């Protein structure tokens, strides 16, 4: 049984072992050192394990500029987000191209950057092109402006995995998910990206997609997110609850994606699709305002961006879904594509109202969220409250 090919045709592996690893670990003691932030740590691991195939390291200037301006690598292959290693001018000054740099997470040696280039980025232009705004209220723009203006490009070698104590049972590399799909006999695999608990609307579109696929990969992002997003550990409990009670175990797999959120809307939708292609998925769900934040993107901009590419150059098939809801008149979950009734019949709640209900220990309507998920969120909210509150 043949799964979809990785992006670019080959699943990258930049993790070293054995004598090569021992040599790099010993050599690293004499190398200039960089300590990485959370986003760079996750990017390093995802490059090394092939999740970002065909990337073998942090982007060169030619790739960075081409991706920033055209959503393609310098060789023409579709890629929508810059994957870069940013440093300050002070950090960049002593580094020499052609020489290795040791990469650390705190005191833990993660790997080595084989430094090929160092170059200055135009952060304002990057914000305009990638996020469609220079407004620092956008978390992606704010992150760019907080980073150094110098970028380091070159292949990487991973000698130790980052410290990831949480969700170890769900930490699956692309090679591992591909093997799981093969073992189950899956060829048509649909992926769902999320940074939120799964509510009834999500459940509806996942199960619609599952009707045409062999299996579903529920693939929540557990890397760096906004401070007001629900913490990853709480979300994982909610996923376990809903999968246990409402999904066929033989046709679903839960695994985590340790990437950071960029909140890049349309560009991030393409990026999320290509990453899931590397994990072995043939189809990818793109919902309403995918990877959006605030009012920076149109409701369906993340659908329209896929029109800019030919089907064969993406390789993975996007599945587009409109806003979904429970309709009292229909007596079922529906969307604007399938429901003829007015909004007065639709069960929809704002995020603020949901938080109010949960804070009061009340379950939202069952038409909006499964009670098992709501209970997880209520318990988490209670646990987070200060003593005596």
C-alpha atoms as a printed R data frame, in Angstrom:
    type eleno elety resid chain resno       x      y      z
1   ATOM     1    CA   UNK     A     1   0.000  0.000  0.000
2   ATOM     2    CA   UNK     A     2   1.431  3.354 -1.070
3   ATOM     3    CA   UNK     A     3   0.972  6.469  1.043
4   ATOM     4    CA   UNK     A     4   1.226 10.006 -0.275
5   ATOM     5    CA   UNK     A     5   4.848 11.045 -0.931
6   ATOM     6    CA   UNK     A     6   6.465 13.616  1.378
7   ATOM     7    CA   UNK     A     7   6.675 17.174  0.074
8   ATOM     8    CA   UNK     A     8   9.593 17.272 -2.320
9   ATOM     9    CA   UNK     A     9   9.608 13.467 -2.624
10  ATOM    10    CA   UNK     A    10  11.901 12.497  0.281
11  ATOM    11    CA   UNK     A    11  11.234 12.458  4.025
12  ATOM    12    CA   UNK     A    12  14.150 14.388  5.511
13  ATOM    13    CA   UNK     A    13  16.055 12.912  8.456
14  ATOM    14    CA   UNK     A    14  18.634 15.186 10.078
15  ATOM    15    CA   UNK     A    15  18.873 13.294 13.362
16  ATOM    16    CA   UNK     A    16  22.315 11.770 13.900
17  ATOM    17    CA   UNK     A    17  23.221  8.706 15.944
18  ATOM    18    CA   UNK     A    18  26.142  6.437 16.771
19  ATOM    19    CA   UNK     A    19  29.674  7.569 15.993
20  ATOM    20    CA   UNK     A    20  28.493 10.672 14.107
21  ATOM    21    CA   UNK     A    21  26.524 11.813 17.125
22  ATOM    22    CA   UNK     A    22  29.407 11.158 19.518
23  ATOM    23    CA   UNK     A    23  31.763 13.159 17.302
24  ATOM    24    CA   UNK     A    24  29.347 16.126 17.074
25  ATOM    25    CA   UNK     A    25  28.694 16.144 20.825
26  ATOM    26    CA   UNK     A    26  32.434 16.234 21.505
27  ATOM    27    CA   UNK     A    27  33.053 18.909 18.885
28  ATOM    28    CA   UNK     A    28  30.209 21.088 20.188
29  ATOM    29    CA   UNK     A    29  32.154 21.875 23.350
30  ATOM    30    CA   UNK     A    30  34.547 23.982 21.250
31  ATOM    31    CA   UNK     A    31  31.911 25.671 19.083
32  ATOM    32    CA   UNK     A    32  30.234 29.067 19.481
33  ATOM    33    CA   UNK     A    33  26.895 28.506 21.196
34  ATOM    34    CA   UNK     A    34  23.368 29.797 20.725
35  ATOM    35    CA   UNK     A    35  20.512 29.276 23.147
36  ATOM    36    CA   UNK     A    36  17.230 28.891 21.325
37  ATOM    37    CA   UNK     A    37  13.808 30.225 22.160
38  ATOM    38    CA   UNK     A    38  10.738 27.995 22.202
39  ATOM    39    CA   UNK     A    39   9.838 28.522 18.537
40  ATOM    40    CA   UNK     A    40  13.347 27.782 17.277
41  ATOM    41    CA   UNK     A    41  13.531 24.668 19.466
42  ATOM    42    CA   UNK     A    42  10.351 23.278 17.940
43  ATOM    43    CA   UNK     A    43  11.427 24.248 14.409
44  ATOM    44    CA   UNK     A    44  14.766 22.489 14.872
45  ATOM    45    CA   UNK     A    45  13.056 19.243 15.888
46  ATOM    46    CA   UNK     A    46  10.491 19.442 13.092
47  ATOM    47    CA   UNK     A    47  13.185 20.061 10.482
48  ATOM    48    CA   UNK     A    48  15.251 17.138 11.742
49  ATOM    49    CA   UNK     A    49  12.352 14.664 11.853
50  ATOM    50    CA   UNK     A    50  11.097 15.500  8.360
51  ATOM    51    CA   UNK     A    51   7.904 17.329  9.324
52  ATOM    52    CA   UNK     A    52   9.207 20.319  7.355
53  ATOM    53    CA   UNK     A    53  10.471 18.293  4.383
54  ATOM    54    CA   UNK     A    54  12.094 19.271  2.063
55  ATOM    55    CA   UNK     A    55  13.849 21.700  4.433
56  ATOM    56    CA   UNK     A    56  17.113 20.356  5.829
57  ATOM    57    CA   UNK     A    57  17.861 23.392  7.942
58  ATOM    58    CA   UNK     A    58  17.023 27.015  8.566
59  ATOM    59    CA   UNK     A    59  16.424 28.937  5.350
60  ATOM    60    CA   UNK     A    60  19.082 30.533  3.201
61  ATOM    61    CA   UNK     A    61  18.496 34.102  2.065
62  ATOM    62    CA   UNK     A    62  17.368 33.011 -1.404
63  ATOM    63    CA   UNK     A    63  14.763 30.641  0.047
64  ATOM    64    CA   UNK     A    64  13.684 33.156  2.685
65  ATOM    65    CA   UNK     A    65  13.100 35.954  0.161
66  ATOM    66    CA   UNK     A    66  11.325 33.655 -2.296
67  ATOM    67    CA   UNK     A    67   9.030 32.245  0.381
68  ATOM    68    CA   UNK     A    68   8.353 35.672  1.851
69  ATOM    69    CA   UNK     A    69   7.426 37.197 -1.492
70  ATOM    70    CA   UNK     A    70   6.127 34.278 -3.572
71  ATOM    71    CA   UNK     A    71   5.235 31.380 -1.230
72  ATOM    72    CA   UNK     A    72   7.793 29.197 -2.966
73  ATOM    73    CA   UNK     A    73  11.307 28.029 -2.237
74  ATOM    74    CA   UNK     A    74  14.014 29.296 -4.554
75  ATOM    75    CA   UNK     A    75  13.681 26.075 -6.592
76  ATOM    76    CA   UNK     A    76   9.977 26.763 -7.176
77  ATOM    77    CA   UNK     A    77   8.537 24.229 -4.723
78  ATOM    78    CA   UNK     A    78   5.503 25.517 -2.820
79  ATOM    79    CA   UNK     A    79   6.296 26.615  0.741
80  ATOM    80    CA   UNK     A    80   4.351 29.370  2.457
81  ATOM    81    CA   UNK     A    81   6.084 30.367  5.731
82  ATOM    82    CA   UNK     A    82   9.692 31.386  6.449
83  ATOM    83    CA   UNK     A    83  11.446 28.912  8.747
84  ATOM    84    CA   UNK     A    84  14.314 30.975 10.067
85  ATOM    85    CA   UNK     A    85  16.751 31.246 12.943
86  ATOM    86    CA   UNK     A    86  16.867 34.839 14.169
87  ATOM    87    CA   UNK     A    87  19.676 36.355 16.232
88  ATOM    88    CA   UNK     A    88  20.712 39.803 17.331
89  ATOM    89    CA   UNK     A    89  23.546 41.711 15.697
90  ATOM    90    CA   UNK     A    90  25.636 41.043 18.813
91  ATOM    91    CA   UNK     A    91  25.018 37.296 18.529
92  ATOM    92    CA   UNK     A    92  25.666 37.253 14.781
93  ATOM    93    CA   UNK     A    93  28.933 39.222 14.842
94  ATOM    94    CA   UNK     A    94  31.314 36.467 16.058
95  ATOM    95    CA   UNK     A    95  29.788 33.720 13.897
96  ATOM    96    CA   UNK     A    96  31.631 32.734 10.737
97  ATOM    97    CA   UNK     A    97  30.034 31.141  7.696
98  ATOM    98    CA   UNK     A    98  31.443 27.714  6.992
99  ATOM    99    CA   UNK     A    99  31.801 27.015 10.707
100 ATOM   100    CA   UNK     A   100  29.402 25.063 12.912
101 ATOM   101    CA   UNK     A   101  27.340 26.578 15.730
102 ATOM   102    CA   UNK     A   102  26.140 24.585 18.750
103 ATOM   103    CA   UNK     A   103  22.419 24.928 19.470
104 ATOM   104    CA   UNK     A   104  21.145 24.654 23.034
105 ATOM   105    CA   UNK     A   105  17.855 24.511 24.915
106 ATOM   106    CA   UNK     A   106  19.024 26.018 28.175
107 ATOM   107    CA   UNK     A   107  22.043 23.847 29.040
108 ATOM   108    CA   UNK     A   108  20.893 20.938 26.888
109 ATOM   109    CA   UNK     A   109  22.775 20.478 23.608
110 ATOM   110    CA   UNK     A   110  20.200 19.866 20.889
111 ATOM   111    CA   UNK     A   111  22.294 19.952 17.777
112 ATOM   112    CA   UNK     A   112  24.538 21.821 15.417
113 ATOM   113    CA   UNK     A   113  23.869 24.414 12.741
114 ATOM   114    CA   UNK     A   114  26.223 24.065  9.773
115 ATOM   115    CA   UNK     A   115  26.293 27.792  9.131
116 ATOM   116    CA   UNK     A   116  26.156 28.616  5.449
117 ATOM   117    CA   UNK     A   117  24.868 32.201  5.508
118 ATOM   118    CA   UNK     A   118  24.060 35.055  7.804
119 ATOM   119    CA   UNK     A   119  21.978 37.882  6.465
120 ATOM   120    CA   UNK     A   120  19.780 40.789  7.505
121 ATOM   121    CA   UNK     A   121  16.011 40.518  7.209
122 ATOM   122    CA   UNK     A   122  13.540 43.293  6.470
123 ATOM   123    CA   UNK     A   123  11.148 42.656  9.341
124 ATOM   124    CA   UNK     A   124   8.553 45.156  8.174
125 ATOM   125    CA   UNK     A   125   8.385 43.652  4.703
126 ATOM   126    CA   UNK     A   126   8.178 40.161  6.189
127 ATOM   127    CA   UNK     A   127   5.242 41.263  8.325
128 ATOM   128    CA   UNK     A   128   3.477 42.846  5.350
129 ATOM   129    CA   UNK     A   129   3.965 39.834  3.102
130 ATOM   130    CA   UNK     A   130   3.435 36.962  5.535
131 ATOM   131    CA   UNK     A   131   0.821 38.449  7.902
132 ATOM   132    CA   UNK     A   132  -0.689 41.131  5.630
133 ATOM   133    CA   UNK     A   133  -0.195 43.725  8.370
134 ATOM   134    CA   UNK     A   134   2.513 45.568 10.276
135 ATOM   135    CA   UNK     A   135   0.245 46.034 13.289
136 ATOM   136    CA   UNK     A   136   1.967 44.762 16.440
137 ATOM   137    CA   UNK     A   137  -1.436 43.788 17.811
138 ATOM   138    CA   UNK     A   138  -1.017 40.758 15.561
139 ATOM   139    CA   UNK     A   139   0.881 38.107 17.586
140 ATOM   140    CA   UNK     A   140   2.880 36.927 14.575
141 ATOM   141    CA   UNK     A   141   4.026 40.449 13.752
142 ATOM   142    CA   UNK     A   142   4.833 41.085 17.397
143 ATOM   143    CA   UNK     A   143   6.996 37.958 17.438
144 ATOM   144    CA   UNK     A   144   8.959 39.104 14.373
145 ATOM   145    CA   UNK     A   145   9.635 42.534 15.851
146 ATOM   146    CA   UNK     A   146  10.788 40.946 19.120
147 ATOM   147    CA   UNK     A   147  13.388 38.825 17.326
148 ATOM   148    CA   UNK     A   148  16.820 39.866 16.114
149 ATOM   149    CA   UNK     A   149  17.158 41.308 12.611
150 ATOM   150    CA   UNK     A   150  19.880 38.833 11.559
151 ATOM   151    CA   UNK     A   151  19.039 35.378 10.227
152 ATOM   152    CA   UNK     A   152  21.286 32.303 10.123
153 ATOM   153    CA   UNK     A   153  20.915 29.812  7.298
154 ATOM   154    CA   UNK     A   154  22.273 26.301  6.979
155 ATOM   155    CA   UNK     A   155  21.584 22.599  7.430
156 ATOM   156    CA   UNK     A   156  21.126 21.234 10.938
157 ATOM   157    CA   UNK     A   157  22.103 18.041 12.719
158 ATOM   158    CA   UNK     A   158  20.014 17.001 15.731
159 ATOM   159    CA   UNK     A   159  21.923 15.130 18.451
160 ATOM   160    CA   UNK     A   160  19.320 15.242 21.261
161 ATOM   161    CA   UNK     A   161  15.581 15.722 21.265
162 ATOM   162    CA   UNK     A   162  14.199 18.730 23.126
163 ATOM   163    CA   UNK     A   163  12.873 18.125 26.595
164 ATOM   164    CA   UNK     A   164   9.232 17.282 25.974
165 ATOM   165    CA   UNK     A   165   7.885 15.683 29.153
166 ATOM   166    CA   UNK     A   166   4.219 16.140 28.236
167 ATOM   167    CA   UNK     A   167   2.120 13.988 25.911
168 ATOM   168    CA   UNK     A   168   4.884 11.420 25.352
169 ATOM   169    CA   UNK     A   169   2.350  8.793 24.245
170 ATOM   170    CA   UNK     A   170   1.189 11.112 21.460
171 ATOM   171    CA   UNK     A   171   4.579 12.398 20.289
172 ATOM   172    CA   UNK     A   172   4.832 10.807 16.827
173 ATOM   173    CA   UNK     A   173   7.348 11.710 14.123
174 ATOM   174    CA   UNK     A   174   6.248 11.637 10.463
175 ATOM   175    CA   UNK     A   175   7.940  8.264  9.983
176 ATOM   176    CA   UNK     A   176   5.939  6.907 12.925
177 ATOM   177    CA   UNK     A   177   2.533  8.166 11.777
178 ATOM   178    CA   UNK     A   178   3.239  6.816  8.310
179 ATOM   179    CA   UNK     A   179   3.990  3.405  9.795
180 ATOM   180    CA   UNK     A   180   0.776  3.541 11.853
181 ATOM   181    CA   UNK     A   181  -1.218  4.317  8.709
182 ATOM   182    CA   UNK     A   182   0.420  1.387  6.895
183 ATOM   183    CA   UNK     A   183  -0.303 -0.982  9.769
184 ATOM   184    CA   UNK     A   184  -3.978  0.004  9.692
185 ATOM   185    CA   UNK     A   185  -4.181 -0.231  5.922
186 ATOM   186    CA   UNK     A   186  -5.009  3.452  5.532
187 ATOM   187    CA   UNK     A   187  -4.215  5.224  2.279
188 ATOM   188    CA   UNK     A   188  -6.730  8.092  2.300
189 ATOM   189    CA   UNK     A   189  -5.987  9.866  5.592
190 ATOM   190    CA   UNK     A   190  -7.597 13.173  6.573
191 ATOM   191    CA   UNK     A   191  -5.836 15.492  9.038
192 ATOM   192    CA   UNK     A   192  -7.409 18.055 11.345
193 ATOM   193    CA   UNK     A   193  -5.336 20.910 12.754
194 ATOM   194    CA   UNK     A   194  -6.497 22.468 16.002
195 ATOM   195    CA   UNK     A   195  -5.346 24.656 18.859
196 ATOM   196    CA   UNK     A   196  -8.758 24.568 20.566
197 ATOM   197    CA   UNK     A   197 -10.938 21.909 22.193
198 ATOM   198    CA   UNK     A   198 -13.076 19.928 19.755
199 ATOM   199    CA   UNK     A   199 -16.650 21.230 19.873
200 ATOM   200    CA   UNK     A   200 -19.659 19.899 17.990
201 ATOM   201    CA   UNK     A   201 -18.878 21.978 14.895
202 ATOM   202    CA   UNK     A   202 -15.378 20.492 14.706
203 ATOM   203    CA   UNK     A   203 -16.753 17.012 15.342
204 ATOM   204    CA   UNK     A   204 -19.257 17.456 12.514
205 ATOM   205    CA   UNK     A   205 -16.716 18.434  9.875
206 ATOM   206    CA   UNK     A   206 -14.239 15.773 11.008
207 ATOM   207    CA   UNK     A   207 -16.887 13.079 10.684
208 ATOM   208    CA   UNK     A   208 -18.037 14.415  7.306
209 ATOM   209    CA   UNK     A   209 -14.440 14.118  6.110
210 ATOM   210    CA   UNK     A   210 -14.092 10.682  7.671
211 ATOM   211    CA   UNK     A   211 -16.926  9.463  5.447
212 ATOM   212    CA   UNK     A   212 -14.602  9.706  2.433
213 ATOM   213    CA   UNK     A   213 -11.356  8.658  4.145
214 ATOM   214    CA   UNK     A   214  -9.896  5.525  5.685
215 ATOM   215    CA   UNK     A   215  -8.880  7.290  8.858
216 ATOM   216    CA   UNK     A   216  -8.614 10.593 10.728
217 ATOM   217    CA   UNK     A   217  -5.461 12.067 12.249
218 ATOM   218    CA   UNK     A   218  -6.504 14.479 14.986
219 ATOM   219    CA   UNK     A   219  -3.309 16.506 15.130
220 ATOM   220    CA   UNK     A   220  -3.441 19.302 17.714
221 ATOM   221    CA   UNK     A   221  -0.669 21.864 17.784
222 ATOM   222    CA   UNK     A   222   1.048 21.901 21.183
223 ATOM   223    CA   UNK     A   223   3.906 24.316 20.558
224 ATOM   224    CA   UNK     A   224   3.998 27.987 21.510
225 ATOM   225    CA   UNK     A   225   0.602 29.739 21.309
226 ATOM   226    CA   UNK     A   226  -0.953 33.001 22.499
227 ATOM   227    CA   UNK     A   227  -1.184 33.454 26.265
228 ATOM   228    CA   UNK     A   228  -4.994 33.468 26.171
229 ATOM   229    CA   UNK     A   229  -5.284 30.204 24.219
230 ATOM   230    CA   UNK     A   230  -6.377 27.179 26.248
231 ATOM   231    CA   UNK     A   231  -3.250 25.393 27.567
232 ATOM   232    CA   UNK     A   232  -2.155 22.300 25.670
233 ATOM   233    CA   UNK     A   233  -2.495 19.939 28.651
234 ATOM   234    CA   UNK     A   234  -6.145 20.920 29.101
235 ATOM   235    CA   UNK     A   235  -6.832 20.563 25.400
236 ATOM   236    CA   UNK     A   236  -5.290 17.097 25.355
237 ATOM   237    CA   UNK     A   237  -7.641 15.971 28.127
238 ATOM   238    CA   UNK     A   238 -10.579 17.266 26.110
239 ATOM   239    CA   UNK     A   239  -9.422 15.382 22.995
240 ATOM   240    CA   UNK     A   240  -9.087 12.162 24.953
241 ATOM   241    CA   UNK     A   241 -12.592 12.635 26.353
242 ATOM   242    CA   UNK     A   242 -14.316 13.198 23.032
243 ATOM   243    CA   UNK     A   243 -12.401 10.468 21.191
244 ATOM   244    CA   UNK     A   244 -13.183  7.926 23.902
245 ATOM   245    CA   UNK     A   245 -16.927  8.514 23.766
246 ATOM   246    CA   UNK     A   246 -17.783  9.643 20.228
247 ATOM   247    CA   UNK     A   247 -15.226  8.424 17.659
248 ATOM   248    CA   UNK     A   248 -14.465  4.956 16.246
249 ATOM   249    CA   UNK     A   249 -11.116  3.962 17.770
250 ATOM   250    CA   UNK     A   250 -10.148  1.879 14.739
251 ATOM   251    CA   UNK     A   251 -10.448  4.882 12.438
252 ATOM   252    CA   UNK     A   252  -8.868  7.681 14.505
253 ATOM   253    CA   UNK     A   253  -5.363  8.487 15.704
254 ATOM   254    CA   UNK     A   254  -4.467 11.263 18.133
255 ATOM   255    CA   UNK     A   255  -0.941 12.654 17.849
256 ATOM   256    CA   UNK     A   256   0.586 16.056 18.618
257 ATOM   257    CA   UNK     A   257   2.347 18.564 16.399
258 ATOM   258    CA   UNK     A   258   5.037 20.393 18.431
259 ATOM   259    CA   UNK     A   259   5.033 23.445 16.143
260 ATOM   260    CA   UNK     A   260   4.516 27.042 17.238
261 ATOM   261    CA   UNK     A   261   1.447 28.930 16.012
262 ATOM   262    CA   UNK     A   262   2.235 31.812 13.686
263 ATOM   263    CA   UNK     A   263  -1.381 33.021 13.296
264 ATOM   264    CA   UNK     A   264  -0.629 33.645  9.626
265 ATOM   265    CA   UNK     A   265  -4.109 32.827  8.369
266 ATOM   266    CA   UNK     A   266  -4.074 31.805  4.683
267 ATOM   267    CA   UNK     A   267  -0.333 31.182  4.518
268 ATOM   268    CA   UNK     A   268  -0.447 29.065  7.646
269 ATOM   269    CA   UNK     A   269  -3.305 27.007  6.215
270 ATOM   270    CA   UNK     A   270  -1.059 26.025  3.292
271 ATOM   271    CA   UNK     A   271   1.826 25.389  5.689
272 ATOM   272    CA   UNK     A   272  -0.330 23.193  7.939
273 ATOM   273    CA   UNK     A   273  -1.464 21.203  4.919
274 ATOM   274    CA   UNK     A   274   2.085 20.584  3.632
275 ATOM   275    CA   UNK     A   275   3.289 19.534  7.090
276 ATOM   276    CA   UNK     A   276   0.432 16.995  7.352
277 ATOM   277    CA   UNK     A   277   1.366 15.726  3.892
278 ATOM   278    CA   UNK     A   278   4.764 14.903  5.372
279 ATOM   279    CA   UNK     A   279   3.041 13.025  8.189
280 ATOM   280    CA   UNK     A   280   1.376 10.856  5.526
281 ATOM   281    CA   UNK     A   281  -2.033 12.511  5.193
282 ATOM   282    CA   UNK     A   282  -3.695 12.731  1.790
283 ATOM   283    CA   UNK     A   283  -6.434 15.212  2.779
284 ATOM   284    CA   UNK     A   284  -6.513 18.255  5.051
285 ATOM   285    CA   UNK     A   285  -9.510 20.026  6.569
286 ATOM   286    CA   UNK     A   286  -9.570 23.809  6.145
287 ATOM   287    CA   UNK     A   287 -12.337 25.422  8.135
288 ATOM   288    CA   UNK     A   288 -13.566 28.906  8.792
289 ATOM   289    CA   UNK     A   289 -10.807 31.487  9.511
290 ATOM   290    CA   UNK     A   290  -8.091 28.818  9.668
291 ATOM   291    CA   UNK     A   291  -5.108 30.015 11.761
292 ATOM   292    CA   UNK     A   292  -6.690 33.426 11.975
293 ATOM   293    CA   UNK     A   293  -6.590 35.942 14.794
294 ATOM   294    CA   UNK     A   294  -8.748 38.975 15.478
295 ATOM   295    CA   UNK     A   295 -10.066 40.545 12.276
296 ATOM   296    CA   UNK     A   296  -6.829 40.437 10.301
297 ATOM   297    CA   UNK     A   297  -8.121 37.969  7.676
298 ATOM   298    CA   UNK     A   298 -11.353 37.396  5.817
299 ATOM   299    CA   UNK     A   299 -13.511 34.506  6.993
300 ATOM   300    CA   UNK     A   300 -12.622 32.311  4.018
301 ATOM   301    CA   UNK     A   301  -9.260 33.743  2.928
302 ATOM   302    CA   UNK     A   302  -7.675 30.441  3.986
303 ATOM   303    CA   UNK     A   303  -9.867 28.694  1.407
304 ATOM   304    CA   UNK     A   304  -9.111 31.102 -1.414
305 ATOM   305    CA   UNK     A   305  -5.319 30.937 -1.022
306 ATOM   306    CA   UNK     A   306  -5.293 27.354 -2.312
307 ATOM   307    CA   UNK     A   307  -6.501 28.668 -5.682
308 ATOM   308    CA   UNK     A   308  -3.043 30.167 -6.154
309 ATOM   309    CA   UNK     A   309  -1.503 26.703 -6.619
310 ATOM   310    CA   UNK     A   310  -2.004 23.798 -8.977
311 ATOM   311    CA   UNK     A   311  -3.404 20.663 -7.360
312 ATOM   312    CA   UNK     A   312  -0.421 18.525 -8.314
313 ATOM   313    CA   UNK     A   313   2.156 20.898 -6.826
314 ATOM   314    CA   UNK     A   314   0.466 20.779 -3.435
315 ATOM   315    CA   UNK     A   315  -0.011 17.016 -3.521
316 ATOM   316    CA   UNK     A   316  -2.414 17.021 -0.559
317 ATOM   317    CA   UNK     A   317  -6.145 17.633 -1.120
318 ATOM   318    CA   UNK     A   318  -7.733 20.449  0.929
319 ATOM   319    CA   UNK     A   319 -11.296 19.893  2.149
320 ATOM   320    CA   UNK     A   320 -13.099 23.214  2.623
321 ATOM   321    CA   UNK     A   321 -15.844 23.613  5.227
322 ATOM   322    CA   UNK     A   322 -18.072 26.592  5.970
323 ATOM   323    CA   UNK     A   323 -19.132 27.727  9.421
324 ATOM   324    CA   UNK     A   324 -21.135 24.918 11.037
325 ATOM   325    CA   UNK     A   325 -23.742 24.924 13.805
326 ATOM   326    CA   UNK     A   326 -26.664 23.006 15.258
327 ATOM   327    CA   UNK     A   327 -29.964 23.979 13.638
328 ATOM   328    CA   UNK     A   328 -33.061 23.462 15.782
329 ATOM   329    CA   UNK     A   329 -35.339 23.364 12.732
330 ATOM   330    CA   UNK     A   330 -33.169 20.800 10.946
331 ATOM   331    CA   UNK     A   331 -32.661 18.896 14.181
332 ATOM   332    CA   UNK     A   332 -29.032 18.305 13.221
333 ATOM   333    CA   UNK     A   333 -25.618 19.820 12.694
334 ATOM   334    CA   UNK     A   334 -25.521 21.833  9.476
335 ATOM   335    CA   UNK     A   335 -23.811 24.654  7.601
336 ATOM   336    CA   UNK     A   336 -24.847 27.482  5.313
337 ATOM   337    CA   UNK     A   337 -24.392 25.021  2.445
338 ATOM   338    CA   UNK     A   338 -27.001 22.619  3.810
339 ATOM   339    CA   UNK     A   339 -29.366 24.569  6.078
340 ATOM   340    CA   UNK     A   340 -32.194 26.790  4.711
341 ATOM   341    CA   UNK     A   341 -33.209 28.285  8.073
342 ATOM   342    CA   UNK     A   342 -32.404 31.694  9.510
343 ATOM   343    CA   UNK     A   343 -29.853 32.350 12.243
344 ATOM   344    CA   UNK     A   344 -32.552 32.358 14.916
345 ATOM   345    CA   UNK     A   345 -32.682 28.579 14.601
346 ATOM   346    CA   UNK     A   346 -28.928 28.150 14.979
347 ATOM   347    CA   UNK     A   347 -27.212 27.322 18.279
348 ATOM   348    CA   UNK     A   348 -24.082 29.490 18.366
349 ATOM   349    CA   UNK     A   349 -22.234 30.901 21.358
350 ATOM   350    CA   UNK     A   350 -19.512 33.519 21.586
351 ATOM   351    CA   UNK     A   351 -16.244 32.616 23.231
352 ATOM   352    CA   UNK     A   352 -17.065 35.096 25.998
353 ATOM   353    CA   UNK     A   353 -20.412 33.428 26.718
354 ATOM   354    CA   UNK     A   354 -18.828 29.968 26.774
355 ATOM   355    CA   UNK     A   355 -16.215 31.158 29.276
356 ATOM   356    CA   UNK     A   356 -18.967 32.680 31.445
357 ATOM   357    CA   UNK     A   357 -20.860 29.386 31.521
358 ATOM   358    CA   UNK     A   358 -17.770 27.337 32.270
359 ATOM   359    CA   UNK     A   359 -16.681 29.774 34.984
360 ATOM   360    CA   UNK     A   360 -20.068 29.356 36.644
361 ATOM   361    CA   UNK     A   361 -19.692 25.580 36.476
362 ATOM   362    CA   UNK     A   362 -22.523 25.319 33.927
363 ATOM   363    CA   UNK     A   363 -22.471 23.031 30.912
364 ATOM   364    CA   UNK     A   364 -22.989 24.820 27.581
365 ATOM   365    CA   UNK     A   365 -25.850 23.410 25.462
366 ATOM   366    CA   UNK     A   366 -25.197 19.857 24.295
367 ATOM   367    CA   UNK     A   367 -25.802 21.110 20.758
368 ATOM   368    CA   UNK     A   368 -22.677 23.267 21.134
369 ATOM   369    CA   UNK     A   369 -20.265 21.007 22.999
370 ATOM   370    CA   UNK     A   370 -20.195 17.476 24.330
371 ATOM   371    CA   UNK     A   371 -20.662 17.414 28.144
372 ATOM   372    CA   UNK     A   372 -17.504 15.324 28.588
373 ATOM   373    CA   UNK     A   373 -15.464 18.096 26.953
374 ATOM   374    CA   UNK     A   374 -17.222 20.826 28.941
375 ATOM   375    CA   UNK     A   375 -16.479 19.043 32.218
376 ATOM   376    CA   UNK     A   376 -12.765 18.933 31.390
377 ATOM   377    CA   UNK     A   377 -12.807 22.684 30.742
378 ATOM   378    CA   UNK     A   378 -14.803 23.431 33.901
379 ATOM   379    CA   UNK     A   379 -12.363 21.466 36.065
380 ATOM   380    CA   UNK     A   380  -9.396 23.205 34.456
381 ATOM   381    CA   UNK     A   381 -10.947 26.618 35.037
382 ATOM   382    CA   UNK     A   382 -11.596 25.801 38.678
383 ATOM   383    CA   UNK     A   383  -8.039 24.542 39.152
384 ATOM   384    CA   UNK     A   384  -6.659 27.765 37.660
385 ATOM   385    CA   UNK     A   385  -8.566 30.029 40.032
386 ATOM   386    CA   UNK     A   386  -6.599 31.483 42.965
387 ATOM   387    CA   UNK     A   387  -7.345 29.961 46.369
388 ATOM   388    CA   UNK     A   388 -10.370 31.592 47.940
389 ATOM   389    CA   UNK     A   389 -11.569 33.069 44.653
